[in-house]
Amino acid sequence: MPNGLAPSSTQQLTLFDEPQPPRAVSAAEPPLDFRHPSPHREITLGSHRVAYALRRSRRRTIGFVVGADGLAVSAPRWVGVGEIESALREKSTWILRKLHEQRERARRVDSARVDWRQGARIPFLGQPVVVVLDGRTTGAVLDSASASDGAALNLRLGLPPTAAPEQIRDAVQSWLQRQARRVFEERCALFAPRLGVQMKRLALSSAATRWGSASADGSIRLNWRLVHFALPVIDYVVAHELAHLREMNHSAAFWDVVRQAMPDFEAARGALRHDVLPVFE
């Protein structure tokens, strides 16, 4: 069975924003309206209205889930609405904080959608790259001479100014995938000897739920979209998957192997959990 590294379900900050600690929604703030798309009931928590979905089940306790759709409550059939809403009020601080986080997450994901046109910005190895449409260019070329004092690099695409958004998106994605293979091969060649393992095959992945995976036969798969991150994050995923060639588990021994290659891997792992990548549509 392949082992692998899956993205966190809470990964929703843009690469160009400073991560902000979560904060609670307090009663002192202007009233907010949190509404589930299929609400059954509505309650006021503090000064905030919360319309929630209610599902009756055979479970013995009242359960709360705050997801992208809002608040969903599961409760035994024999529990009355008064008892359910009493439990909601008791947990109101947690519920409101999670609802606020989900709203902020949705806002950040929406802002990460790329408008595929001249001047579009995407992250590459943790740095902003600006798309430049240049019909005189063949293929796609990263203009390293365009950067100064930390300014964004220009990615020149051999497309006319009239190119359709889909053409621009596909050209950028193709370039990123080529760069991903180059970078991943270089980092695997660096870390494999450190860990005393031999990688037999490297493949790119487009998985929506996994950053990478490793198989006992020495095969490694890495999500091409890791190329958006800075090198320390890529190195962490590379070290993580190569470590599985020695320990096909997530035991203490496995994490010792990862630490052998990257003593400070925790910081890079945090970026995987908190950063959000541009939305390709």
C-alpha positions in Angstrom: 0.0 0.0 0.0 1.4 3.4 -0.8 2.0 5.9 2.0 1.5 9.6 1.4 1.0 13.1 2.6 -2.5 14.5 2.3 -3.3 18.3 2.4 -5.1 19.6 5.5 -8.8 20.3 5.1 -8.1 23.7 6.7 -5.5 24.9 4.2 -7.0 28.2 3.0 -4.5 31.2 3.2 -3.1 32.7 0.1 0.7 32.5 -0.5 0.9 36.3 -0.7 -0.9 37.0 2.6 0.6 36.9 6.1 -1.1 34.1 8.0 -3.3 35.6 10.7 -4.2 33.7 13.9 -7.9 32.7 14.2 -10.1 35.0 16.2 -13.5 34.6 17.8 -16.6 36.4 16.6 -17.7 38.3 19.7 -21.1 39.8 20.6 -19.6 43.2 20.5 -19.1 43.0 16.7 -21.8 44.0 14.2 -24.3 41.2 13.8 -23.4 38.6 11.2 -25.7 36.1 9.4 -24.4 32.6 9.0 -26.8 30.5 6.9 -26.5 26.9 5.9 -27.7 26.3 2.3 -30.3 23.8 3.5 -31.3 25.2 7.0 -33.9 23.6 9.2 -33.8 26.0 12.1 -32.4 29.3 13.1 -30.8 30.5 16.4 -29.2 33.7 17.7 -25.8 33.2 19.3 -24.7 36.4 20.9 -25.9 38.9 18.4 -25.3 36.7 15.4 -28.0 34.7 13.5 -27.1 31.1 12.7 -29.4 29.1 10.4 -28.3 25.5 10.7 -29.1 22.1 9.3 -30.5 19.5 11.7 -30.3 15.8 11.2 -31.9 13.3 13.5 -29.9 10.1 14.0 -29.4 7.1 16.2 -26.4 8.6 17.9 -26.5 9.1 21.6 -25.2 12.6 21.9 -25.6 16.0 20.1 -22.9 16.6 17.5 -21.8 19.8 15.7 -19.9 20.1 12.4 -18.9 23.5 11.0 -17.9 23.1 7.3 -17.9 25.1 4.2 -21.7 25.1 4.1 -22.0 26.3 7.7 -23.3 24.6 10.9 -24.8 21.1 10.8 -26.2 19.5 13.9 -26.8 15.8 14.5 -29.0 14.8 17.4 -30.8 11.7 18.7 -34.5 11.5 17.8 -35.6 11.7 21.4 -33.7 15.0 22.2 -35.9 18.1 22.1 -35.2 21.3 20.2 -34.8 23.2 23.5 -32.0 20.8 24.6 -30.3 21.1 21.2 -30.3 24.9 21.3 -29.1 24.9 24.9 -26.2 22.9 23.7 -25.6 25.3 20.8 -25.5 28.2 23.2 -23.1 26.4 25.5 -20.7 25.9 22.6 -21.4 29.3 20.9 -17.9 30.6 21.3 -16.5 27.6 19.4 -19.3 27.6 16.8 -18.9 31.3 16.0 -15.2 31.1 15.8 -15.4 28.2 13.3 -18.1 29.9 11.3 -16.0 33.0 11.0 -12.9 30.9 10.0 -15.0 29.2 7.3 -16.2 32.6 6.0 -12.7 34.0 5.9 -11.5 30.8 4.2 -14.1 31.1 1.5 -13.1 34.8 1.0 -9.4 33.9 0.6 -10.1 31.0 -1.7 -12.3 33.3 -3.9 -9.5 35.9 -4.0 -7.0 33.1 -5.0 -8.9 32.5 -8.3 -6.7 33.5 -11.2 -8.0 35.9 -13.8 -6.1 34.5 -16.8 -5.0 37.5 -18.7 -2.0 39.8 -19.2 -0.6 40.6 -15.8 -2.0 37.6 -13.9 0.0 36.6 -10.9 0.9 33.1 -9.7 3.3 31.9 -7.1 6.3 29.9 -8.2 8.8 28.5 -5.6 7.1 30.9 -3.1 7.7 34.0 -5.2 5.2 36.0 -7.4 5.4 35.5 -11.1 3.6 37.9 -13.5 2.2 36.5 -16.8 3.3 38.5 -19.9 1.8 37.8 -23.3 4.5 38.2 -25.9 3.9 36.7 -29.4 7.6 37.1 -30.1 8.5 34.5 -27.5 8.6 30.8 -28.3 6.9 28.7 -25.6 7.2 30.0 -22.1 10.3 31.7 -20.7 10.9 33.0 -17.2 12.6 36.4 -17.5 15.0 36.4 -14.6 16.3 39.8 -15.7 12.9 41.3 -14.9 13.3 41.0 -11.2 15.0 43.5 -9.0 15.0 44.0 -5.2 12.5 41.2 -4.7 10.1 42.3 -7.5 8.1 39.7 -9.3 9.6 37.8 -12.2 7.9 37.9 -15.6 6.8 34.7 -17.3 6.7 35.4 -21.0 4.3 33.3 -22.9 4.4 32.9 -26.7 0.8 34.0 -27.0 -0.9 37.1 -28.6 -2.6 39.7 -26.4 -5.9 38.3 -27.7 -5.3 34.8 -26.3 -8.3 33.2 -24.6 -8.1 32.7 -20.8 -8.1 28.9 -21.3 -5.0 29.2 -23.6 -3.2 31.3 -21.0 -4.1 28.9 -18.2 -3.0 25.8 -20.1 0.3 27.4 -21.2 1.1 28.4 -17.6 0.1 25.0 -16.2 2.2 23.2 -18.8 5.2 25.4 -17.9 4.7 24.8 -14.1 4.5 21.1 -14.6 7.8 21.1 -16.5 9.4 23.1 -13.8 7.9 20.9 -11.1 9.6 17.8 -12.6 12.9 19.6 -12.9 12.8 20.8 -9.3 11.5 17.6 -7.8 14.2 15.5 -9.6 16.9 17.9 -8.2 15.5 17.7 -4.7 15.1 13.9 -4.7 18.6 13.5 -5.9 19.8 15.7 -3.0 17.8 14.0 -0.3 17.9 10.3 -1.3 21.6 9.9 -0.4 21.1 11.6 2.9 18.4 9.1 3.8 20.2 6.1 2.3 17.4 5.2 -0.1 17.1 4.7 -3.8 14.2 6.2 -5.7 13.4 4.1 -8.7 10.8 6.3 -10.4 9.4 9.8 -10.0 5.9 10.7 -11.3 3.9 13.9 -11.2 0.4 13.8 -9.6 -2.6 16.0 -10.0 -4.4 14.5 -7.0 -6.8 16.8 -5.2 -6.3 15.2 -1.8 -2.7 14.2 -1.6 0.7 16.0 -1.8 2.7 12.9 -2.4 2.9 9.1 -2.1 5.5 6.4 -1.9 5.4 2.7 -2.8 7.6 -0.1 -1.5 9.0 -0.6 -5.0 10.8 2.7 -4.8 8.2 4.8 -6.8 7.5 8.4 -5.6 4.6 10.5 -6.7 4.6 14.3 -6.0 1.8 16.7 -6.7 3.0 19.2 -9.4 1.3 22.1 -7.5 3.9 21.9 -4.8 6.0 24.0 -7.2 4.0 27.0 -6.0 5.6 26.7 -2.6 9.1 27.8 -1.5 11.9 25.2 -1.5 11.7 24.3 2.2 8.1 23.2 1.8 9.0 21.1 -1.3 12.0 19.7 0.5 9.7 18.6 3.4 7.4 16.7 1.1 10.3 15.1 -0.8 11.9 14.1 2.5 8.6 12.8 3.8 8.0 10.5 0.8 11.6 9.3 0.6 11.5 8.5 4.3 8.6 6.1 3.5 11.1 4.0 1.5 12.6 3.2 4.9 9.5 3.3 7.1 6.2 2.6 5.3 4.2 4.1 8.2 4.0 7.2 10.3 5.6 5.8 13.4 8.0 7.6 15.7 10.8 5.8 13.7 9.4 7.4 10.5 9.5 10.9 11.9 13.1 10.3 13.1 14.0 9.5 9.5 12.3 12.7 8.3 14.1 14.7 11.0 17.4 13.2 9.9 17.0 14.8 6.5 15.2 18.0 7.7 15.7 18.8 11.4 13.3 21.8 11.2 10.6 20.2 9.1 7.8 21.3 11.4 7.9 24.9 10.0 7.6 23.7 6.4 4.8 21.3 7.4 2.9 24.3 8.9 3.0 26.1 5.5 1.3 23.1 3.9 -1.5 23.3 6.4 -2.1 27.0 6.2 -1.3 28.2 2.7 -3.8 28.1 -0.2 -2.8 27.7 -3.8 -4.2 29.7 -6.7 -7.4 28.3 -8.1 -7.0 27.1 -11.7 -10.4 27.4 -13.5 
